[in-house]
Amino acid sequence: MTRRLFLPGLIFAIAAPAVLAQSTTHSTTRGGDDSAVEASKKPSVRAFLRKRVNVDWDEMSFEEVVDWLRDEGSINVVPRWPALNAEGVERDTPVTLRLRDATVANVLEETLDQLSDSGTVRYRGVEGTMTISTKTDFERKLHLRVYDVTDLLIDVPNYGQDAPNIDLQQVAQTSGGQGGGGQSIFSGSSGGGRDQSSNRDSEQIAEERQRRLDIMIDMIIQTIEFESWVDNGGRGSIIGYNQMLIIRNTIEVHEELAGVFALD
């Protein structure tokens, strides 16, 4: 069962979101460099999920699986038992799994699939802590993230007949092998390089980018967790401002936009 959903195209276009809610501070006192080095050595959930392991479990209890995760990754693992119990997942729920040369992420996915056929048991990671709970539990908290979508709003000009032609062979023949001389590699009626968009009114450009931003917002609301947005009776919000998308919604929504919510 697939637990990670990605909207085709958006995951590539919105690949580096700025997270407002978190910041990293660096020591400026004596010994600060050593502190930075030590911080870089701290285990992270992201790195642990990529680790390859072999497992051979025969009705191992889920609590023992949790202990294995702690020991194997040297990370904090926090199962939220009340929420898990509400979904019928107990400490002694058996897990049988045999995998070779699999990533820890694969192991987790297969394990959680056994715990819940409906896919309601999930995990989330932030820095060195992994939390295991349910979809309903995770959705109680909304997270704020800011996405730079400038690349999607840029109007790439169509130069048409004005596009420059590049003739390297002509330059080589003209220069006689002397480094190119003064001959330009560009040829064409306009000489190339003319920015057609520079002749457009700046206000029209701004209006066009806003129109595209509005279309993008509507597309996200219509295709990603429709009922989670305020406009559709949910709690999530999305605002477009200055080529940025400011989104406050559940982890599930952010994962569909930008990938697994496992921050270093």
N, C-alpha and C positions, 0 to 999 in steps of 0.2 A: 504494500500500500504506500503510495507516494504522499509524503507529508509536506513537501515544500513545493509551492506553486509559484511560477514565475511568469509574469506577463511578457510575452515575446516582444522584444525590441526595447521595452522600458528598462529592463535590467542592464542592458548595455549602455543606454543613454543616460541613465541615472545611476551611475556606478559609484560615485564618491560623495555620498551625502554628508553634510556637516551636522554634527550632533550638538545642539545647543545645550542640552541638559548635562553634558559631561565635559570636563576639562582636565588637563594633565598639568600638574605643577612640577617645577624642577627646582631643586635646592640650589641656592646661590651662595651658601656658606661653605666654609672649608670642608673638603671631603664630599662635596656635592657630586663630583664626577664619579666617585665610588658608589654613591647612592644610585645614580642613574644606571650604572653597570649592573648593580644588584637588581634594580627594578626590571631591567631587560631580561634577566635570567628567570624571573618569576614564571611559573607555568601558566599557560592560558588555555582556555577551553578550545579556541580555534585550532591551536597547534595539536592538542590532544585528539581532536576529532579526526585529524589527518593521519594519526599514528596507525601503523599496520600491526595487527595482532592475530593470534590463533585462539579460538575458544572451543571448548568441548564440554558443554554443560548438559547434564542429564538431570532434569527436574531440580535444578538449583533454585532456591528461593529468591524472590525478587530482592529481598533485603541483602542477600549475599551478593547479588549482582551489583547493588549499590556500593557495597564494600569493595568489590573488585574494581569498580570505576575509580574509587578514591585511591586505592593502592596503585593501580596501573598508571594513572595520570598525575598523581600527587596534587590533585585539585580538591576543592571543596565540592561536595555533592549534597544537595539539599532536597530530599523528597518531601513534598507537602502531603503528609499522610492523611489528614482529614479530607482533603479534596480527592485524593486517590481512592480512599476508602469509599467515598460517595459514588465512585464509578466502579466499585466492586474489586478494586486492586488492593490486596492485603500484603502484609510483610512476607507471608509464607506462600504467596502465589507462585507456582512453579514455572520455571523457564527452561526449555530444552532447546539448545542451539549448538550447531557445529559449523564453524566457518574457518577457512584457511586463508591466510594472507588478506584479511579484510580490514578495512579501516574501522576505527572505533565508531564513526558515524554509521557505518553499515550495521555494526553490532547493535547499536542503540535502536536503529530503525526496526530491525527484526525483533528485538526484544519488546519494544513498545507495541508492535503489531500483535504480538502474542497476548499482551496484557489487555488490549482493547481492539476488538474487531471493527469498531466504528471510528477508530482513529482519534479518540478524544484525549489520549494520554500523549503529552508533548514534553519536550525539554527546551530550555533556553540557557544560554551561557553569556556571562559578562565577566571579562577578565579571567580570574582563576576560580570562578564559582559557577557550577552547573545546577540548575533548578529543574526538578522533574515534577510536573503537576498535570493539570487537565486544561483543555482548551478554554473551558468556562472560567476557570480560576485565572488564567493568564489574561483573559479579556477584561477582567475587572479594572485593570490599570491601563490608562492611555499614555502613549509616549509621543514626545514632540521631536520631530526631525525636520531639517531643512534641506531641500534638494535643489541644486543648481541645474537648471534646464536650458541654459543659454544656447548650447549647441543645437537644441531642437527648434529654437526660435530664429536662428540666423537665416536670412534670405540669401541663399547662394546665387549670385548673378549668372545669367546665361549669356555668355559673351557672343555666341553665334559666330558671325563672320568676322567679328573683331578679335577673336581669340588669336594669340600669337602662335606662329609655327616655329618649331625648334629644328634647325638643320645643322647638326653637329658635323656632318660630312663636309658641308660647304665651308664651315669655319676652319676645319682641319686643312682643307685644300688652300684656303686663302692665307692662313697663317704660316704655312710651310713648316709646321712643327715648331714654331717659335713661341709657343705658349698662347696662341690665339690672337696676338696683336690687338688691334682695336675693333675687330669685327665682332658684331653682336650675334649671339646664337639665335636671337629672335628675329622673325621676319613676318611681314603682314602689313596690310594697308594702314592699320592704326598703330603699329608698333607694339601693340599689346599693353597690358597693364592698366588699361582704363577701367576704372570702377564705375560701372553703369549705375549702381545704387547711389553713388555720390550725388547724382543729379535729382534724386527723388527728394521730396520734401521730408524733413526729419519727423514732422508730425505724422505723416502718413506711415512712415516706417514704424513709429511707436504704436500706432493704431493696429497695424498688421501684426506686430509681435503680441500685442494684447489679445487680438482675436485668436491667434494660435494658442496662447496660454489658456484662454477660456475653453477652447476645444479640448485641450489636453486635460483640464480639470474635469470637464464633463465626461470624457472617455474613462478616466480613472474611477469616477463615481459610478458610472454605469457598468463597469466590467470587474471591479474589485470589491468584493464583500458589499454588495449593493445596500443591504439593510444596516450597515454599520455607520453610515453617514447621517449627519443632522437632517439634511434635506429629505431623507428617506425614513426618518423616525429613529435613527441611531444617535450616537454621541460623538462620532468622529467629525472633524472639521478639516477643510482644505482651503487655503487662501493663496492666491497668486499675487506676488509683489516683486516688481523689478527683476523679472526673469528668474524668480525663485518660487518654489512651491513650499509653503509652510504647512505641514501636515501633522495633525494630532489625532492619533488613532491607536488601535491595538498593535501589538507586536506582529500578529498575523498579517495585517495589512501592510506593514512596513516590509515584512519578509517577501510578500508578493511583488513589491516594488523594487527592492534592492538586495534581496538575498537573505540568507540565514542570519538571524539576529544573534551573532556571537561576536562580541566586541573585545578587542585586545586593549 
